[in-house]
Amino acid sequence: MKTKNYIDDFIRREKETTLNPYLSTRVMAKIERLEKLERRRTPIWQTFALAASIVAVSFLGISIGNSYVESYTPDRILNINDRHIENLSFYNLDENE
């Protein structure tokens, strides 16, 4: 039971402690200063640099995409006789056969 008494005494003494009245004013002033720093506008050169980099990346992407040439050679034709692979007479729509 001694431990409980120590805890109760500690809590009672903490409740009786008087606080500095200017402490809350200083804390609130510091918070307001930090909020003003966070709301600060970005410099105009950073905005232009960001826009220029987006344009440059878009241009490079389009130019790289257009520079790709598909290698298509019409000289080579692959002929497969699929008469031996599948029997296409089943798909014939002519009634005479």
C-alpha positions as CSV (number, residue, x, y, z in Angstrom):
1,M,0.0,0.0,0.0
2,K,3.0,2.3,0.4
3,T,3.4,2.5,-3.4
4,K,-0.2,3.6,-3.9
5,N,0.4,6.4,-1.3
6,Y,3.5,7.6,-3.1
7,I,1.7,7.7,-6.4
8,D,-1.3,9.6,-4.9
9,D,1.1,12.1,-3.2
10,F,3.0,12.6,-6.5
11,I,-0.2,13.3,-8.4
12,R,-1.5,15.7,-5.7
13,R,1.8,17.6,-5.8
14,E,1.7,17.8,-9.6
15,K,-1.8,19.2,-9.5
16,E,-0.8,21.9,-7.0
17,T,2.1,23.1,-9.1
18,T,1.6,26.6,-10.4
19,L,2.6,27.2,-14.1
20,N,4.3,30.2,-15.6
21,P,1.5,32.3,-17.2
22,Y,3.8,33.4,-20.1
23,L,4.6,29.8,-21.1
24,S,1.4,29.3,-23.1
25,T,1.9,32.6,-24.8
26,R,5.5,31.7,-25.9
27,V,4.4,28.3,-27.0
28,M,1.6,29.7,-29.1
29,A,3.9,32.3,-30.6
30,K,6.4,29.7,-31.6
31,I,3.6,27.6,-33.2
32,E,2.4,30.6,-35.2
33,R,5.9,31.3,-36.5
34,L,6.4,27.8,-37.6
35,E,3.0,27.9,-39.4
36,K,4.0,31.0,-41.3
37,L,7.3,29.4,-42.4
38,E,5.4,26.4,-43.7
39,R,2.9,28.5,-45.7
40,R,5.8,30.3,-47.4
41,R,5.5,30.5,-51.2
42,T,8.0,28.8,-53.4
43,P,10.3,31.0,-55.4
44,I,9.3,31.7,-59.0
45,W,12.5,30.2,-60.4
46,Q,11.6,26.8,-58.8
47,T,8.2,26.9,-60.4
48,F,9.7,27.5,-63.8
49,A,12.4,24.9,-63.3
50,L,9.7,22.3,-62.5
51,A,7.7,23.3,-65.6
52,A,10.8,23.2,-67.8
53,S,11.8,19.7,-66.5
54,I,8.3,18.4,-67.2
55,V,8.4,19.8,-70.7
56,A,11.9,18.4,-71.3
57,V,11.0,14.9,-70.1
58,S,7.9,14.9,-72.3
59,F,9.8,16.0,-75.3
60,L,12.5,13.4,-74.8
61,G,9.9,10.7,-74.3
62,I,8.1,11.6,-77.5
63,S,11.4,11.9,-79.5
64,I,12.6,8.5,-78.2
65,G,9.3,6.9,-79.1
66,N,9.4,8.4,-82.6
67,S,12.9,7.3,-83.2
68,Y,12.0,3.6,-82.9
69,V,11.8,2.0,-86.3
70,E,10.2,-1.3,-86.7
71,S,12.3,-3.6,-88.8
72,Y,9.8,-4.9,-91.3
73,T,11.2,-6.7,-94.3
74,P,8.5,-7.6,-96.9
75,D,11.0,-9.8,-98.9
76,R,10.6,-12.7,-96.5
77,I,7.3,-14.4,-96.5
78,L,6.6,-17.5,-94.5
79,N,4.4,-20.0,-96.3
80,I,3.0,-22.8,-94.3
81,N,1.0,-25.6,-95.8
82,D,-1.6,-26.2,-93.1
83,R,-3.4,-28.7,-95.2
84,H,-1.5,-31.3,-93.2
85,I,-2.0,-29.5,-89.9
86,E,-5.7,-29.3,-89.8
87,N,-8.5,-30.5,-91.9
88,L,-10.1,-27.4,-93.3
89,S,-12.8,-29.2,-95.2
90,F,-14.9,-29.2,-92.1
91,Y,-15.1,-25.4,-92.4
92,N,-16.1,-25.3,-96.0
93,L,-19.4,-23.7,-96.5
94,D,-20.0,-24.9,-100.0
95,E,-22.9,-27.4,-100.0
96,N,-21.7,-29.2,-103.1
97,E,-18.9,-31.0,-101.4
